[in-house]
Amino acid sequence: MEPIVRVSILRCAPDRFAEVRQMMIDADKVLRPGIETMRGLLAFYTGVDEATSSLSNVSLWTDLAAAKQLDTFQPMLNLGQEFVAKGVTFERPIMNYATLWQLRPSATR
């Protein structure tokens, strides 16, 4: 079974970007303890793109059921409400991609 790639995209007004970026940084200490213990987690990344005033959560999971644990993770739902209160919009639905192929660095490098 190939892993599931979960992608969540957030967008905000350019004049709110610095504040929302800091909120995402601060979210680490709230979300990390629970996410790290979830079944099937392989990797979790957050990122920002100032040029598009967007932020992302990209995670890798062993299977779809494991990825969907985030749908009901209360600390994430609570933070989502705080982001929305700051004018952030979330692309919905959250995307859970089945892996078609993957690439890893060559061991011969």
Biopython code that builds the backbone (N, CA, C, O; Angstrom):
import numpy as np
from Bio.PDB.StructureBuilder import StructureBuilder

atoms = [
    (1, "MET", "N", (0.842, -1.185, 0.000)),
    (1, "MET", "CA", (0.000, 0.000, 0.000)),
    (1, "MET", "C", (0.885, 1.245, 0.000)),
    (1, "MET", "O", (1.808, 1.363, 0.806)),
    (2, "GLU", "N", (0.593, 2.171, -0.913)),
    (2, "GLU", "CA", (1.348, 3.411, -1.012)),
    (2, "GLU", "C", (0.773, 4.442, -0.031)),
    (2, "GLU", "O", (-0.413, 4.385, 0.294)),
    (3, "PRO", "N", (1.595, 5.374, 0.437)),
    (3, "PRO", "CA", (1.112, 6.366, 1.404)),
    (3, "PRO", "C", (0.112, 7.355, 0.800)),
    (3, "PRO", "O", (0.017, 7.527, -0.415)),
    (4, "ILE", "N", (-0.619, 7.987, 1.699)),
    (4, "ILE", "CA", (-1.564, 9.052, 1.352)),
    (4, "ILE", "C", (-0.891, 10.389, 1.637)),
    (4, "ILE", "O", (-0.285, 10.574, 2.692)),
    (5, "VAL", "N", (-1.001, 11.323, 0.688)),
    (5, "VAL", "CA", (-0.477, 12.671, 0.867)),
    (5, "VAL", "C", (-1.679, 13.588, 1.138)),
    (5, "VAL", "O", (-2.543, 13.767, 0.280)),
    (6, "ARG", "N", (-1.715, 14.154, 2.326)),
    (6, "ARG", "CA", (-2.817, 15.046, 2.723)),
    (6, "ARG", "C", (-2.356, 16.488, 2.580)),
    (6, "ARG", "O", (-1.285, 16.855, 3.062)),
    (7, "VAL", "N", (-3.178, 17.314, 1.908)),
    (7, "VAL", "CA", (-2.818, 18.702, 1.643)),
    (7, "VAL", "C", (-3.962, 19.611, 2.083)),
    (7, "VAL", "O", (-5.100, 19.468, 1.638)),
    (8, "SER", "N", (-3.634, 20.538, 2.959)),
    (8, "SER", "CA", (-4.587, 21.550, 3.398)),
    (8, "SER", "C", (-3.986, 22.922, 3.099)),
    (8, "SER", "O", (-2.858, 23.212, 3.498)),
    (9, "ILE", "N", (-4.749, 23.768, 2.391)),
    (9, "ILE", "CA", (-4.271, 25.084, 1.973)),
    (9, "ILE", "C", (-5.114, 26.161, 2.661)),
    (9, "ILE", "O", (-6.341, 26.076, 2.713)),
    (10, "LEU", "N", (-4.425, 27.169, 3.184)),
    (10, "LEU", "CA", (-5.054, 28.309, 3.837)),
    (10, "LEU", "C", (-4.648, 29.559, 3.067)),
    (10, "LEU", "O", (-3.512, 29.659, 2.603)),
    (11, "ARG", "N", (-5.556, 30.501, 2.931)),
    (11, "ARG", "CA", (-5.249, 31.761, 2.252)),
    (11, "ARG", "C", (-5.702, 32.934, 3.117)),
    (11, "ARG", "O", (-6.686, 32.851, 3.852)),
    (12, "CYS", "N", (-4.951, 34.028, 3.005)),
    (12, "CYS", "CA", (-5.300, 35.232, 3.758)),
    (12, "CYS", "C", (-4.984, 36.469, 2.925)),
    (12, "CYS", "O", (-4.314, 36.386, 1.896)),
    (13, "ALA", "N", (-5.473, 37.603, 3.381)),
    (13, "ALA", "CA", (-5.162, 38.872, 2.724)),
    (13, "ALA", "C", (-3.681, 39.175, 2.934)),
    (13, "ALA", "O", (-3.128, 38.867, 3.990)),
    (14, "PRO", "N", (-3.041, 39.775, 1.940)),
    (14, "PRO", "CA", (-1.611, 40.083, 2.071)),
    (14, "PRO", "C", (-1.264, 40.888, 3.322)),
    (14, "PRO", "O", (-0.204, 40.684, 3.914)),
    (15, "ASP", "N", (-2.143, 41.797, 3.726)),
    (15, "ASP", "CA", (-1.844, 42.611, 4.904)),
    (15, "ASP", "C", (-1.981, 41.832, 6.217)),
    (15, "ASP", "O", (-1.602, 42.337, 7.274)),
    (16, "ARG", "N", (-2.511, 40.627, 6.163)),
    (16, "ARG", "CA", (-2.636, 39.768, 7.351)),
    (16, "ARG", "C", (-1.585, 38.660, 7.363)),
    (16, "ARG", "O", (-1.484, 37.897, 8.325)),
    (17, "PHE", "N", (-0.808, 38.580, 6.289)),
    (17, "PHE", "CA", (0.095, 37.438, 6.133)),
    (17, "PHE", "C", (1.069, 37.281, 7.305)),
    (17, "PHE", "O", (1.228, 36.171, 7.814)),
    (18, "ALA", "N", (1.711, 38.335, 7.737)),
    (18, "ALA", "CA", (2.703, 38.227, 8.825)),
    (18, "ALA", "C", (2.054, 37.699, 10.099)),
    (18, "ALA", "O", (2.627, 36.854, 10.787)),
    (19, "GLU", "N", (0.877, 38.189, 10.407)),
    (19, "GLU", "CA", (0.168, 37.734, 11.609)),
    (19, "GLU", "C", (-0.232, 36.268, 11.500)),
    (19, "GLU", "O", (-0.070, 35.504, 12.451)),
    (20, "VAL", "N", (-0.754, 35.877, 10.342)),
    (20, "VAL", "CA", (-1.186, 34.493, 10.139)),
    (20, "VAL", "C", (0.017, 33.558, 10.112)),
    (20, "VAL", "O", (-0.054, 32.438, 10.619)),
    (21, "ARG", "N", (1.106, 34.006, 9.532)),
    (21, "ARG", "CA", (2.347, 33.217, 9.541)),
    (21, "ARG", "C", (2.774, 32.935, 10.973)),
    (21, "ARG", "O", (3.143, 31.807, 11.299)),
    (22, "GLN", "N", (2.730, 33.938, 11.823)),
    (22, "GLN", "CA", (3.112, 33.746, 13.226)),
    (22, "GLN", "C", (2.139, 32.799, 13.929)),
    (22, "GLN", "O", (2.554, 31.990, 14.759)),
    (23, "MET", "N", (0.865, 32.893, 13.606)),
    (23, "MET", "CA", (-0.111, 31.960, 14.176)),
    (23, "MET", "C", (0.231, 30.525, 13.806)),
    (23, "MET", "O", (0.100, 29.614, 14.623)),
    (24, "MET", "N", (0.677, 30.330, 12.552)),
    (24, "MET", "CA", (1.039, 28.975, 12.112)),
    (24, "MET", "C", (2.269, 28.484, 12.868)),
    (24, "MET", "O", (2.338, 27.315, 13.248)),
    (25, "ILE", "N", (3.232, 29.362, 13.085)),
    (25, "ILE", "CA", (4.419, 28.982, 13.867)),
    (25, "ILE", "C", (4.002, 28.594, 15.278)),
    (25, "ILE", "O", (4.462, 27.583, 15.808)),
    (26, "ASP", "N", (3.138, 29.392, 15.885)),
    (26, "ASP", "CA", (2.680, 29.130, 17.251)),
    (26, "ASP", "C", (1.835, 27.858, 17.347)),
    (26, "ASP", "O", (1.781, 27.232, 18.405)),
    (27, "ALA", "N", (1.184, 27.475, 16.260)),
    (27, "ALA", "CA", (0.349, 26.278, 16.248)),
    (27, "ALA", "C", (1.163, 25.008, 16.500)),
    (27, "ALA", "O", (0.622, 24.003, 16.961)),
    (28, "ASP", "N", (2.438, 25.055, 16.204)),
    (28, "ASP", "CA", (3.303, 23.886, 16.387)),
    (28, "ASP", "C", (3.196, 23.323, 17.805)),
    (28, "ASP", "O", (3.006, 22.119, 17.977)),
    (29, "LYS", "N", (3.315, 24.167, 18.804)),
    (29, "LYS", "CA", (3.327, 23.663, 20.182)),
    (29, "LYS", "C", (1.970, 23.119, 20.614)),
    (29, "LYS", "O", (1.897, 22.301, 21.532)),
    (30, "VAL", "N", (0.895, 23.563, 19.963)),
    (30, "VAL", "CA", (-0.448, 23.069, 20.290)),
    (30, "VAL", "C", (-0.737, 21.754, 19.566)),
    (30, "VAL", "O", (-1.325, 20.838, 20.141)),
    (31, "LEU", "N", (-0.322, 21.670, 18.309)),
    (31, "LEU", "CA", (-0.680, 20.519, 17.470)),
    (31, "LEU", "C", (0.301, 19.361, 17.531)),
    (31, "LEU", "O", (-0.103, 18.199, 17.485)),
    (32, "ARG", "N", (1.588, 19.672, 17.635)),
    (32, "ARG", "CA", (2.618, 18.635, 17.548)),
    (32, "ARG", "C", (2.401, 17.452, 18.502)),
    (32, "ARG", "O", (2.466, 16.307, 18.055)),
    (33, "PRO", "N", (2.145, 17.684, 19.802)),
    (33, "PRO", "CA", (2.043, 16.536, 20.715)),
    (33, "PRO", "C", (0.982, 15.521, 20.301)),
    (33, "PRO", "O", (1.206, 14.315, 20.409)),
    (34, "GLY", "N", (-0.155, 15.989, 19.835)),
    (34, "GLY", "CA", (-1.211, 15.061, 19.427)),
    (34, "GLY", "C", (-0.954, 14.418, 18.087)),
    (34, "GLY", "O", (-1.189, 13.222, 17.918)),
    (35, "ILE", "N", (-0.475, 15.193, 17.130)),
    (35, "ILE", "CA", (-0.246, 14.651, 15.789)),
    (35, "ILE", "C", (0.868, 13.611, 15.817)),
    (35, "ILE", "O", (0.772, 12.582, 15.149)),
    (36, "GLU", "N", (1.913, 13.868, 16.579)),
    (36, "GLU", "CA", (3.041, 12.922, 16.635)),
    (36, "GLU", "C", (2.624, 11.538, 17.129)),
    (36, "GLU", "O", (3.279, 10.546, 16.811)),
    (37, "THR", "N", (1.560, 11.462, 17.890)),
    (37, "THR", "CA", (1.137, 10.165, 18.437)),
    (37, "THR", "C", (0.081, 9.476, 17.580)),
    (37, "THR", "O", (-0.346, 8.370, 17.910)),
    (38, "MET", "N", (-0.347, 10.104, 16.490)),
    (38, "MET", "CA", (-1.397, 9.515, 15.666)),
    (38, "MET", "C", (-0.896, 8.300, 14.898)),
    (38, "MET", "O", (0.236, 8.263, 14.415)),
    (39, "ARG", "N", (-1.761, 7.324, 14.804)),
    (39, "ARG", "CA", (-1.457, 6.109, 14.059)),
    (39, "ARG", "C", (-1.222, 6.449, 12.591)),
    (39, "ARG", "O", (-2.000, 7.184, 11.982)),
    (40, "GLY", "N", (-0.165, 5.918, 12.041)),
    (40, "GLY", "CA", (0.077, 6.019, 10.616)),
    (40, "GLY", "C", (0.794, 7.262, 10.124)),
    (40, "GLY", "O", (1.004, 7.405, 8.919)),
    (41, "LEU", "N", (1.176, 8.164, 11.014)),
    (41, "LEU", "CA", (1.890, 9.359, 10.583)),
    (41, "LEU", "C", (3.285, 8.992, 10.075)),
    (41, "LEU", "O", (4.040, 8.295, 10.752)),
    (42, "LEU", "N", (3.614, 9.469, 8.877)),
    (42, "LEU", "CA", (4.946, 9.271, 8.326)),
    (42, "LEU", "C", (5.745, 10.576, 8.318)),
    (42, "LEU", "O", (6.956, 10.568, 8.542)),
    (43, "ALA", "N", (5.064, 11.695, 8.061)),
    (43, "ALA", "CA", (5.728, 13.008, 8.038)),
    (43, "ALA", "C", (4.657, 14.090, 8.047)),
    (43, "ALA", "O", (3.521, 13.868, 7.626)),
    (44, "PHE", "N", (5.042, 15.267, 8.536)),
    (44, "PHE", "CA", (4.113, 16.408, 8.581)),
    (44, "PHE", "C", (4.927, 17.684, 8.364)),
    (44, "PHE", "O", (5.925, 17.914, 9.047)),
    (45, "TYR", "N", (4.501, 18.502, 7.421)),
    (45, "TYR", "CA", (5.193, 19.745, 7.111)),
    (45, "TYR", "C", (4.184, 20.889, 7.073)),
    (45, "TYR", "O", (3.053, 20.712, 6.621)),
    (46, "THR", "N", (4.594, 22.051, 7.544)),
    (46, "THR", "CA", (3.818, 23.267, 7.323)),
    (46, "THR", "C", (4.690, 24.198, 6.497)),
    (46, "THR", "O", (5.915, 24.192, 6.613)),
    (47, "GLY", "N", (4.044, 24.991, 5.668)),
    (47, "GLY", "CA", (4.811, 25.900, 4.833)),
    (47, "GLY", "C", (4.046, 27.178, 4.570)),
    (47, "GLY", "O", (2.834, 27.258, 4.770)),
    (48, "VAL", "N", (4.787, 28.177, 4.115)),
    (48, "VAL", "CA", (4.194, 29.470, 3.780)),
    (48, "VAL", "C", (4.718, 29.938, 2.430)),
    (48, "VAL", "O", (5.845, 29.628, 2.043)),
    (49, "ASP", "N", (3.890, 30.682, 1.726)),
    (49, "ASP", "CA", (4.281, 31.299, 0.462)),
    (49, "ASP", "C", (3.771, 32.729, 0.480)),
    (49, "ASP", "O", (2.597, 32.984, 0.210)),
    (50, "GLU", "N", (4.655, 33.653, 0.797)),
    (50, "GLU", "CA", (4.253, 35.048, 0.921)),
    (50, "GLU", "C", (3.745, 35.611, -0.403)),
    (50, "GLU", "O", (2.855, 36.462, -0.412)),
    (51, "ALA", "N", (4.298, 35.146, -1.513)),
    (51, "ALA", "CA", (3.895, 35.663, -2.827)),
    (51, "ALA", "C", (2.414, 35.410, -3.113)),
    (51, "ALA", "O", (1.779, 36.185, -3.828)),
    (52, "THR", "N", (1.866, 34.336, -2.561)),
    (52, "THR", "CA", (0.452, 34.012, -2.785)),
    (52, "THR", "C", (-0.393, 34.175, -1.522)),
    (52, "THR", "O", (-1.578, 33.843, -1.516)),
    (53, "SER", "N", (0.223, 34.690, -0.452)),
    (53, "SER", "CA", (-0.464, 34.835, 0.842)),
    (53, "SER", "C", (-1.152, 33.539, 1.237)),
    (53, "SER", "O", (-2.316, 33.529, 1.639)),
    (54, "SER", "N", (-0.412, 32.456, 1.116)),
    (54, "SER", "CA", (-0.986, 31.153, 1.448)),
    (54, "SER", "C", (-0.059, 30.374, 2.375)),
    (54, "SER", "O", (1.148, 30.606, 2.440)),
    (55, "LEU", "N", (-0.676, 29.451, 3.080)),
    (55, "LEU", "CA", (0.029, 28.567, 3.998)),
    (55, "LEU", "C", (-0.462, 27.160, 3.713)),
    (55, "LEU", "O", (-1.555, 26.973, 3.178)),
    (56, "SER", "N", (0.341, 26.175, 4.070)),
    (56, "SER", "CA", (-0.083, 24.805, 3.802)),
    (56, "SER", "C", (0.324, 23.874, 4.925)),
    (56, "SER", "O", (1.303, 24.098, 5.637)),
    (57, "ASN", "N", (-0.463, 22.826, 5.054)),
    (57, "ASN", "CA", (-0.107, 21.660, 5.856)),
    (57, "ASN", "C", (-0.061, 20.498, 4.877)),
    (57, "ASN", "O", (-1.052, 20.207, 4.206)),
    (58, "VAL", "N", (1.066, 19.847, 4.794)),
    (58, "VAL", "CA", (1.219, 18.681, 3.929)),
    (58, "VAL", "C", (1.717, 17.545, 4.808)),
    (58, "VAL", "O", (2.743, 17.665, 5.478)),
    (59, "SER", "N", (0.983, 16.447, 4.797)),
    (59, "SER", "CA", (1.386, 15.328, 5.644)),
    (59, "SER", "C", (1.315, 14.029, 4.851)),
    (59, "SER", "O", (0.595, 13.913, 3.860)),
    (60, "LEU", "N", (2.075, 13.076, 5.315)),
    (60, "LEU", "CA", (2.183, 11.772, 4.670)),
    (60, "LEU", "C", (1.734, 10.723, 5.676)),
    (60, "LEU", "O", (2.208, 10.696, 6.811)),
    (61, "TRP", "N", (0.807, 9.852, 5.248)),
    (61, "TRP", "CA", (0.175, 8.873, 6.132)),
    (61, "TRP", "C", (0.203, 7.486, 5.494)),
    (61, "TRP", "O", (0.275, 7.354, 4.272)),
    (62, "THR", "N", (0.147, 6.481, 6.318)),
    (62, "THR", "CA", (0.183, 5.111, 5.812)),
    (62, "THR", "C", (-1.072, 4.730, 5.043)),
    (62, "THR", "O", (-1.010, 3.894, 4.142)),
    (63, "ASP", "N", (-2.214, 5.330, 5.382)),
    (63, "ASP", "CA", (-3.474, 4.991, 4.723)),
    (63, "ASP", "C", (-4.483, 6.125, 4.912)),
    (63, "ASP", "O", (-4.263, 7.040, 5.706)),
    (64, "LEU", "N", (-5.573, 6.052, 4.184)),
    (64, "LEU", "CA", (-6.571, 7.116, 4.201)),
    (64, "LEU", "C", (-7.209, 7.289, 5.577)),
    (64, "LEU", "O", (-7.418, 8.419, 6.019)),
    (65, "ALA", "N", (-7.517, 6.201, 6.250)),
    (65, "ALA", "CA", (-8.124, 6.307, 7.580)),
    (65, "ALA", "C", (-7.193, 7.036, 8.544)),
    (65, "ALA", "O", (-7.647, 7.832, 9.366)),
    (66, "ALA", "N", (-5.910, 6.772, 8.446)),
    (66, "ALA", "CA", (-4.943, 7.461, 9.307)),
    (66, "ALA", "C", (-4.932, 8.954, 8.985)),
    (66, "ALA", "O", (-4.934, 9.778, 9.900)),
    (67, "ALA", "N", (-4.919, 9.314, 7.706)),
    (67, "ALA", "CA", (-4.909, 10.725, 7.307)),
    (67, "ALA", "C", (-6.153, 11.448, 7.810)),
    (67, "ALA", "O", (-6.083, 12.606, 8.221)),
    (68, "LYS", "N", (-7.277, 10.766, 7.775)),
    (68, "LYS", "CA", (-8.542, 11.390, 8.165)),
    (68, "LYS", "C", (-8.676, 11.598, 9.672)),
    (68, "LYS", "O", (-9.650, 12.199, 10.126)),
    (69, "GLN", "N", (-7.719, 11.112, 10.446)),
    (69, "GLN", "CA", (-7.747, 11.408, 11.880)),
    (69, "GLN", "C", (-7.726, 12.914, 12.130)),
    (69, "GLN", "O", (-8.291, 13.395, 13.113)),
    (70, "LEU", "N", (-7.073, 13.651, 11.236)),
    (70, "LEU", "CA", (-6.989, 15.104, 11.399)),
    (70, "LEU", "C", (-8.345, 15.782, 11.235)),
    (70, "LEU", "O", (-8.537, 16.897, 11.718)),
    (71, "ASP", "N", (-9.293, 15.121, 10.556)),
    (71, "ASP", "CA", (-10.626, 15.699, 10.371)),
    (71, "ASP", "C", (-11.348, 15.923, 11.692)),
    (71, "ASP", "O", (-12.208, 16.798, 11.792)),
    (72, "THR", "N", (-10.998, 15.134, 12.708)),
    (72, "THR", "CA", (-11.690, 15.221, 14.004)),
    (72, "THR", "C", (-10.743, 15.561, 15.150)),
    (72, "THR", "O", (-11.118, 15.445, 16.317)),
    (73, "PHE", "N", (-9.531, 15.976, 14.832)),
    (73, "PHE", "CA", (-8.545, 16.327, 15.865)),
    (73, "PHE", "C", (-8.931, 17.687, 16.442)),
    (73, "PHE", "O", (-8.735, 18.719, 15.801)),
    (74, "GLN", "N", (-9.475, 17.680, 17.646)),
    (74, "GLN", "CA", (-10.075, 18.884, 18.216)),
    (74, "GLN", "C", (-9.118, 20.076, 18.324)),
    (74, "GLN", "O", (-9.535, 21.194, 18.024)),
    (75, "PRO", "N", (-7.861, 19.897, 18.735)),
    (75, "PRO", "CA", (-6.974, 21.069, 18.768)),
    (75, "PRO", "C", (-6.829, 21.740, 17.401)),
    (75, "PRO", "O", (-6.722, 22.964, 17.326)),
    (76, "MET", "N", (-6.824, 20.956, 16.321)),
    (76, "MET", "CA", (-6.721, 21.534, 14.987)),
    (76, "MET", "C", (-8.019, 22.240, 14.615)),
    (76, "MET", "O", (-7.985, 23.312, 14.010)),
    (77, "LEU", "N", (-9.151, 21.663, 14.963)),
    (77, "LEU", "CA", (-10.442, 22.296, 14.683)),
    (77, "LEU", "C", (-10.563, 23.620, 15.438)),
    (77, "LEU", "O", (-11.052, 24.609, 14.891)),
    (78, "ASN", "N", (-10.119, 23.635, 16.685)),
    (78, "ASN", "CA", (-10.155, 24.862, 17.483)),
    (78, "ASN", "C", (-9.281, 25.947, 16.868)),
    (78, "ASN", "O", (-9.697, 27.100, 16.756)),
    (79, "LEU", "N", (-8.059, 25.571, 16.468)),
    (79, "LEU", "CA", (-7.170, 26.552, 15.838)),
    (79, "LEU", "C", (-7.737, 27.036, 14.507)),
    (79, "LEU", "O", (-7.571, 28.200, 14.143)),
    (80, "GLY", "N", (-8.396, 26.151, 13.794)),
    (80, "GLY", "CA", (-9.016, 26.548, 12.539)),
    (80, "GLY", "C", (-10.000, 27.691, 12.736)),
    (80, "GLY", "O", (-10.065, 28.609, 11.919)),
    (81, "GLN", "N", (-10.759, 27.635, 13.811)),
    (81, "GLN", "CA", (-11.710, 28.713, 14.118)),
    (81, "GLN", "C", (-10.971, 30.023, 14.390)),
    (81, "GLN", "O", (-11.434, 31.092, 13.991)),
    (82, "GLU", "N", (-9.824, 29.943, 15.070)),
    (82, "GLU", "CA", (-9.031, 31.141, 15.336)),
    (82, "GLU", "C", (-8.490, 31.744, 14.030)),
    (82, "GLU", "O", (-8.464, 32.963, 13.865)),
    (83, "PHE", "N", (-8.065, 30.882, 13.115)),
    (83, "PHE", "CA", (-7.579, 31.364, 11.822)),
    (83, "PHE", "C", (-8.711, 32.033, 11.041)),
    (83, "PHE", "O", (-8.517, 33.100, 10.458)),
    (84, "VAL", "N", (-9.881, 31.416, 11.029)),
    (84, "VAL", "CA", (-11.030, 31.986, 10.328)),
    (84, "VAL", "C", (-11.385, 33.355, 10.911)),
    (84, "VAL", "O", (-11.738, 34.273, 10.171)),
    (85, "ALA", "N", (-11.293, 33.492, 12.230)),
    (85, "ALA", "CA", (-11.581, 34.775, 12.880)),
    (85, "ALA", "C", (-10.619, 35.873, 12.417)),
    (85, "ALA", "O", (-10.942, 37.057, 12.507)),
    (86, "LYS", "N", (-9.446, 35.485, 11.926)),
    (86, "LYS", "CA", (-8.465, 36.447, 11.409)),
    (86, "LYS", "C", (-8.608, 36.656, 9.898)),
    (86, "LYS", "O", (-7.776, 37.318, 9.277)),
    (87, "GLY", "N", (-9.660, 36.092, 9.317)),
    (87, "GLY", "CA", (-9.918, 36.302, 7.896)),
    (87, "GLY", "C", (-9.342, 35.250, 6.975)),
    (87, "GLY", "O", (-9.373, 35.418, 5.756)),
    (88, "VAL", "N", (-8.815, 34.170, 7.527)),
    (88, "VAL", "CA", (-8.242, 33.095, 6.717)),
    (88, "VAL", "C", (-9.363, 32.270, 6.091)),
    (88, "VAL", "O", (-10.386, 32.015, 6.726)),
    (89, "THR", "N", (-9.161, 31.859, 4.850)),
    (89, "THR", "CA", (-10.071, 30.912, 4.212)),
    (89, "THR", "C", (-9.316, 29.607, 3.977)),
    (89, "THR", "O", (-8.118, 29.611, 3.691)),
    (90, "PHE", "N", (-10.020, 28.515, 4.102)),
    (90, "PHE", "CA", (-9.460, 27.180, 3.895)),
    (90, "PHE", "C", (-10.028, 26.612, 2.611)),
    (90, "PHE", "O", (-11.235, 26.678, 2.381)),
    (91, "GLU", "N", (-9.170, 26.056, 1.772)),
    (91, "GLU", "CA", (-9.667, 25.353, 0.592)),
    (91, "GLU", "C", (-10.335, 24.072, 1.065)),
    (91, "GLU", "O", (-9.753, 23.305, 1.832)),
    (92, "ARG", "N", (-11.541, 23.847, 0.610)),
    (92, "ARG", "CA", (-12.286, 22.662, 0.980)),
    (92, "ARG", "C", (-12.790, 21.977, -0.269)),
    (92, "ARG", "O", (-13.122, 22.665, -1.234)),
    (93, "PRO", "N", (-12.864, 20.692, -0.302)),
    (93, "PRO", "CA", (-12.474, 19.801, 0.787)),
    (93, "PRO", "C", (-10.960, 19.669, 0.896)),
    (93, "PRO", "O", (-10.226, 19.958, -0.049)),
    (94, "ILE", "N", (-10.510, 19.229, 2.061)),
    (94, "ILE", "CA", (-9.089, 18.902, 2.227)),
    (94, "ILE", "C", (-8.781, 17.740, 1.295)),
    (94, "ILE", "O", (-9.577, 16.811, 1.161)),
    (95, "MET", "N", (-7.636, 17.799, 0.662)),
    (95, "MET", "CA", (-7.268, 16.796, -0.330)),
    (95, "MET", "C", (-6.441, 15.674, 0.303)),
    (95, "MET", "O", (-5.483, 15.931, 1.032)),
    (96, "ASN", "N", (-6.817, 14.452, 0.019)),
    (96, "ASN", "CA", (-6.092, 13.263, 0.459)),
    (96, "ASN", "C", (-5.737, 12.476, -0.801)),
    (96, "ASN", "O", (-6.578, 11.779, -1.370)),
    (97, "TYR", "N", (-4.494, 12.597, -1.223)),
    (97, "TYR", "CA", (-4.064, 12.028, -2.496)),
    (97, "TYR", "C", (-3.501, 10.626, -2.333)),
    (97, "TYR", "O", (-2.658, 10.373, -1.473)),
    (98, "ALA", "N", (-3.985, 9.718, -3.177)),
    (98, "ALA", "CA", (-3.353, 8.406, -3.285)),
    (98, "ALA", "C", (-2.051, 8.596, -4.061)),
    (98, "ALA", "O", (-2.018, 9.327, -5.050)),
    (99, "THR", "N", (-0.995, 7.948, -3.620)),
    (99, "THR", "CA", (0.306, 8.081, -4.260)),
    (99, "THR", "C", (0.328, 7.296, -5.572)),
    (99, "THR", "O", (-0.035, 6.120, -5.605)),
    (100, "LEU", "N", (0.751, 7.946, -6.640)),
    (100, "LEU", "CA", (0.927, 7.272, -7.926)),
    (100, "LEU", "C", (2.369, 6.805, -8.092)),
    (100, "LEU", "O", (2.618, 5.698, -8.570)),
    (101, "TRP", "N", (3.307, 7.645, -7.699)),
    (101, "TRP", "CA", (4.724, 7.275, -7.710)),
    (101, "TRP", "C", (5.443, 8.193, -6.743)),
    (101, "TRP", "O", (4.909, 9.223, -6.330)),
    (102, "GLN", "N", (6.647, 7.815, -6.388)),
    (102, "GLN", "CA", (7.436, 8.627, -5.464)),
    (102, "GLN", "C", (8.899, 8.609, -5.883)),
    (102, "GLN", "O", (9.360, 7.710, -6.585)),
    (103, "LEU", "N", (9.598, 9.616, -5.436)),
    (103, "LEU", "CA", (11.004, 9.781, -5.778)),
    (103, "LEU", "C", (11.775, 10.042, -4.508)),
    (103, "LEU", "O", (11.362, 10.845, -3.671)),
    (104, "ARG", "N", (12.884, 9.370, -4.369)),
    (104, "ARG", "CA", (13.775, 9.586, -3.240)),
    (104, "ARG", "C", (15.189, 9.811, -3.783)),
    (104, "ARG", "O", (15.524, 9.323, -4.863)),
    (105, "PRO", "N", (16.013, 10.545, -3.039)),
    (105, "PRO", "CA", (17.385, 10.779, -3.522)),
    (105, "PRO", "C", (18.112, 9.457, -3.775)),
    (105, "PRO", "O", (17.918, 8.475, -3.059)),
    (106, "SER", "N", (18.931, 9.460, -4.784)),
    (106, "SER", "CA", (19.707, 8.285, -5.130)),
    (106, "SER", "C", (20.788, 8.044, -4.077)),
    (106, "SER", "O", (21.414, 8.986, -3.592)),
    (107, "ALA", "N", (20.997, 6.789, -3.732)),
    (107, "ALA", "CA", (22.020, 6.422, -2.764)),
    (107, "ALA", "C", (23.428, 6.585, -3.336)),
    (107, "ALA", "O", (24.398, 6.553, -2.579)),
    (108, "THR", "N", (23.562, 6.757, -4.642)),
    (108, "THR", "CA", (24.867, 6.853, -5.280)),
    (108, "THR", "C", (25.406, 8.268, -5.302)),
    (108, "THR", "O", (26.512, 8.482, -5.799)),
    (109, "ARG", "N", (24.702, 9.208, -4.805)),
    (109, "ARG", "CA", (25.165, 10.607, -4.810)),
    (109, "ARG", "C", (26.311, 10.810, -3.883)),
    (109, "ARG", "O", (26.821, 11.925, -3.766)),
]
sb = StructureBuilder()
sb.init_structure("model")
sb.init_model(0)
sb.init_chain("A")
sb.init_seg("    ")
for serial, (resi, resn, name, xyz) in enumerate(atoms, 1):
    if name == "N":
        sb.init_residue(resn, " ", resi, " ")
    sb.init_atom(name, np.array(xyz, "f"), 0.0, 1.0, " ", f" {name:<3s}", serial, name[0])
structure = sb.get_structure()
